[in-house]
Amino acid sequence: MKNTSIKLALFLNYFVFAILLNSVGIVIAKSINVYGVSESQASVLEAFKDLPIAIISFIVASFLPRFGYKKAMLTGLVVVFLGCLLMISGNTFFHAKILFMSVGVSFALIKLSVYSLIGVVTSSKKEHSSFMSSIEGFFMVGIAFAYFLFPAFYSDTNENAWLNVYYVLLIIVALAFIFLLFSKVEYQVEAIGSSLKEDLAQSLKLIIVPLVLVFLASAFFFVMIEQGVMTWLPRFNEKIFKFSEVLATQMAVIFALSLALGRFVAGYLTKKISWVYLVIVCIFISGGILLAVLPQLKADVTTLTEIKSLSEVPILGFVLPLIGLFIAPIYPLLNSTVLSSLKKSLHSPMSGLIIIFSALGGTLGSRIVGELFESIGGTNAFYFLLIPMFLLIVFVLLIDKISKKQTAAGS
């Protein structure tokens, strides 16, 4: 029963932050249209989100088991509640930066707690992998919800009407806080050292382990791909496909739903197929989608007029976001592989390293795509994503090679 309570709390917290964290693409598009900033200027919102995630994860990852996962999650909800209030009252690009900084700080606390507790509430590698895929899939459902929620408050006559969405988000955050407050999250995980200083020293030693180092590079390149698409897809839809502002945001939901479906399906497929084979096939298909769609958009972009209804959307508008279906299994499978190979006392510091490298990959990917979007156009900018796809294949093969060596050495 306790496990059920914890799992529900983890799902709800992840859902809340799925909406807030990945609304950055929506807010970037709004910042360009409402606050008059350029694509490159707007792209810094990703850094205001991801860099606090990296910094906070580094500082608190080793300390978190001592502080308590429930306290950490409650603190995160309070911080992001205040960030939403400031966004409503401020209504400037500066306040958008503050909002995403609060989201980044809070999400670091939430994700560290969630990833650490997964190891507590599961009892085998297969169960760990399945639950990891499920919770990451549910995260994508929250993202999909955001793509419906935000456009519901758009107005042709009042450019500030979209801010009303944050009143709804304040209610959701408050409900998540109350549910977590009364949930039984009482598990304690053994600290890895006798003091905070020793905890940090032991955590830093993880980064020199070959398998961990190669894995972190893989996580870095994956998030570069995912955030490069997710952050800029609403703007890409508006500029390249010529969708209306509302339709551009709503169509991005296909990407989020594809990610959700892909991660739920991955939980089943990993029981039947080698995770390495699955990941490599998915990367090849994702790259194939880009190479099939982008050249056609380059030829047609100048002939398109604004599209306002779903019935007018060209087939390519539905095909491109389906890339999410194939990149979806990669991240949870990588995370589960490394976490389930470590003892539970190392799950929090390892989660910290995962989050740090993921945040850095997301920031760099979004920033590069944003700069390229402004200088060479959205279609050419998306070609950049083929580079981290190739590098990801290389590092996944290295993970497989190192893992087999370790298995052979231990047998």
N, C-alpha and C positions, 0 to 999 in steps of 0.2 A: 504493500500500500504506500509505503514511504517512497519507493522508487517511482510509482505512478505520479505522486504529487510533485516530485522533483522534475520528472520528464515534462509534465504539463507546464511547470514554471519555465523550464528551458525553452519550450516551444513558443510560449507567449512572449517572452522577452526577445527572442530572436525575430519574431513576427514584427514587433514594434520597431526594432532597429532596422529591419529590412526596408520598411517604408521610409524611415528617416535617412538612413545611410545612402540609399541608392536613389533618393530624390535629387541627388546632385546634378544629374543630367537634365532634369526638368528645370531646376533652379538656374542652371547655366543658361538654358534657352530663354528663360524669363528675364534673367539679368541682362542678356543681350538686347532683348526686345523692350524691356521696361526701363532699365537703368542706363542703357546706351553704352555698355562696355563692349569691347571687341572679343573675338573668340579666344585670342591668346590671354587677354586679361581675365576673362571668365573662367579659363581653365585652372586658375590658381585656387578655385574653390575645392578642387580635388586635393590639392596640397594641404589646405586648411583642414580637410577631413582626415587625410591619411597620415600626415606627419605627427599629429597628436596621438593617433593610434600607435604609431611606431614608438614614440617617446614614452608614452605611458606604459606600454607593454614592456619596454625595457626596464623601466623603473620598478614596476610593481609585480612582475611575473613571479619572482622568487618569494616576494613578501606575501602574496595573495593567500596561500594556504594558512598562514598565521593570522591574517586579517579576517578571513572568512568569506566564502563565496557569496553567501546571501547578502552580507553587508556590502560587498563590492557591487552587486547587481542593483541593490536599492540606491546606493550612492549614484550610480550611473543614471538611473531613472530620474533622480532629483536634478542632476546637472542638465540633462537634456530638456527637462520640463522648463527650466529657467531660460535655456537657449531659445525655445519656441516662443516664450513670452517676449523676449527681446526682439525677435524677428518681427512679431506683430506690431510692437510699439515703435520700432526703429524704421523699418521699411526702406532700407538702403542697401547697396552692395556691400558696404562695410558690415552691416548687421547680418548679411548672409554669410560673410566670412566667420563672424562670431558664432552663428548658429552651427555651422559645420565643424568649427573647432570644438564646440560642446558635444556634438554628435561623435566626433572622433575620440575624445576623452572618455565618453560614456561607453562607446562600443568596445574600446579596449578592455574595460572592466567586465563588460558583459561576455565578450567572446572568450576571454581568458577563463572566466568562471564556467561557461558552458562547455568548452573543450576539456577542461579539467574534470568536470563532473560526469562527462560521458564515460570516462574510464572508471568511475566509481559505480555507475548504475548499470554497467554491462560486465559480462563475465567471460567473454571469449573474443578472439580476433574477428570472427565472423559476425558476432552480435555487435561489436564495436563498429565494424565497417557498415553494417546495415543501418544502425542508429545514426551514424554520422551522415550517411547519404540521405536518410529521411529528414533529419533536422536541417540539412543544407537545402533539401528540396522544399521544405516548408518555408525556409528563408526566401526562396524564389517566389513562392505564393504571395508573400508579403510585398515583394517588389512589384509583382503583377497588380496587386491591389492598389499600389501607389499610382500606377499609370491610369487607373480609373478614377481614383479619389481626387487627384489634383485637377484634371480637366473639368470635373464637375463644378468647380468654383471659378472657371474662366468666364470672362465677360467681355463682350465687344464694346461695351459702353463705359466700363469701369476697369482700368488697367490694374487697380489694386485689389480687386475682388478676390483674386487667387489667394491672398493672405488669409482669408477665412478658413482655409484648409487647416491652418495651424490650431484653430480652436478645436477641431475634431481630433487632431493629433494630441493636444493637451489632455483631452478626455481619455484617449486610448492609453497614454502614458500613465495617467492617474489610476486607471483600472489595472494596468499591469503591476503598478506599485502595490496596490491593495492586495491583489491576488498573491504576489510574492511574499508580502509581509506576513500573511497568514498561512503560507505554505511551510511544510516541514522539510527544511533543507538543513539538516543537522550533521551531515557527514563531515568528518575531518580526515584530511590526508596528511600523512607523516611528512614533516619538513625534511629537506634533504641535508641540512646542516644544523649545527648547534646554535648558529646565530645568523642574522640577516646578511652579514658580510660573507659568511661561509656559504650561505645559500646562493648569493650572487656569483661567487667564485666558481662554485660547482656548475652553475647554469652556464656560465661563459665557456666552460670546458666542453660543453656539448658541441659548440660550433666547430671544433677541430676534429670531431669524429667524421670520417670520410662520408659515411652514409647520410648523416645529418646535413653536412655541407652541400652535398649534391642535391639532396632533397630541397633545401632552402632555395637553391638556384632554380629548381623546377617550379616551386611555388611562386617565386618572383616572376618568372616568364609567363606562367599561366595567368596570374592576376593582371599582368600587363595587357594580355589579350582580352580578358573578360571586361576589365574596366575601360579599355580603349573603345570597345564596342558599346557597352552599356551606357557610359557617360555621354557619348556623342551620337548615339542613335536617334534620339529625338530631334537634335539639330540637323543630322544627316537627312532624316525624313523630310524636314521642312525645307532645307536648301537644295537637296539633290532630287528627291522625288516630287518636290513642290506640294507636299501635303499642307493643309491648313494647320495652324498652331495646335488646335485641339486634336485633330486627327493624327498629327505627327507624334504627339505624346501617347495617344491611345494605341497606335500601331506598334509602339515599342513594347507593349504588353506581350506581344507574340514572343519576343526574345526572352522575357522573364518567365513566361509559361513554358517555353521550350526548355529553359534551364531547370525549372521545377520538375517537369516530366522526365528529363534526362537523368536527374539525380535520383528520383524515385525508382526508375527502371534500373539504374546502376546497382542499387541495393540487391536486386534480383540477379542481374547478369554476372556479378562478381562471384556468385555461387556456382556458375556454370563455365565461366571463361576466365582465363588468366588476366589479372588487372593490367599487366603490361601490354598485352595484345590489344585489350579493349581501348586503352588510352591512345596507343599509336594509331589504331584504325580511326578513332574519333578525330584526332588531329588532322590526319590526311583528308578526311571528309570535310572538315571545317575549312581547310585551305582550298579544297576543291570548290566549295560554295563561293568563296571570295573570288576565285579565278574565273568562275562561270558568270557571276553576276556583275562585278565591277566593270569589265570592258563594255558591256551593253549599256550601262548607265552613263558612261563617258560619252557615248555617241548620242544618247537621247536627251540629256539634261536640258539642253537649250530649247527643245521643242515642247517641253511640258508646260501646261498652265496649272494654276492652283487647283488641287484636288480637295474637295470638302466632304465627300461621302465615301463610305466603304465600298460601294458598288463601282466606283471609278478607280480604285486602287489597282495598279498593274500587277501582274503575277510576280514580278521581281520584288515588289514591296512586301509580299508574303514570304518569298524564298529567303531573302537575306537574313532576317531575324531568326530563321530556323537553324542558323549556325549554333545558337544556344543549346539545341538538343544534343549536339555532338561534343561541345566543349564541357557540358554540364558534369559528366562523370569524373572528370580529371581531378578537380580540386579535392573533393571528399575522399577519393581513393588514395591520393598522395598523402593527405593528412592522416588518414586511418592507418596506412602502412607504417608510417614512422612512429605514431603515437602508440600503437598496439605492440610495437617492438621494444618499448621502454617501460621501466617500472613506473608505477603510478605516482610515486613521489617526484618524478621528473616530468610529468604531464603538464604541470603549470608552466615551468620554465621553457619547455619545448614549445608549448602553445604560444608563449611570448615571442619566441624566435619566429614561429610561423607567421604570427600577426605582423611582426616588424617587417619581415621580408615581403609579405603580401602587400602591406601598406606602401612600401617603397616601390614595388612593382606597379601598383595601381596609380600612384602619383606620377611616376615617370611615363607610364603608358598613356595616361590621360593628357599629360602635359605635351608630350610629343605629338599625339594626334591633334590636339588643339592648335599647336603651332603650325603643323602641316596643313590643317584645315584652312587656316587663315592665309597661308602663303601659296599653297598649290591646289587648294580645293579639297572638298570632302572625299570625293571618289579616290583621288590619288593618295590621300592621307590614310585610307583604310588598307591600301596595299602594304603599308608599313607593318601591319599585323602578321604578315607572312614570315617576317624575320624571327620574332619570338616563338612562332609555331615551330619553325625548323629547330631552333635551339632547345625547345622543350623536348622534342623527340630525342635529341642527343643526350640530354640529361636523364630522361626516363630510362633509356638504354643503359646508362651508367649506373643508375639505381639498381636495375635488375642484375647487372654484372657484379656489383659490390655485394648485393644481398645473397647471390648464389655462392660467392666466395666465402662469406661469413657462415652460411649454412654448411658448406663442405668442411670448413675448418672446425665447426662445432660438432660434426658427426663423427 
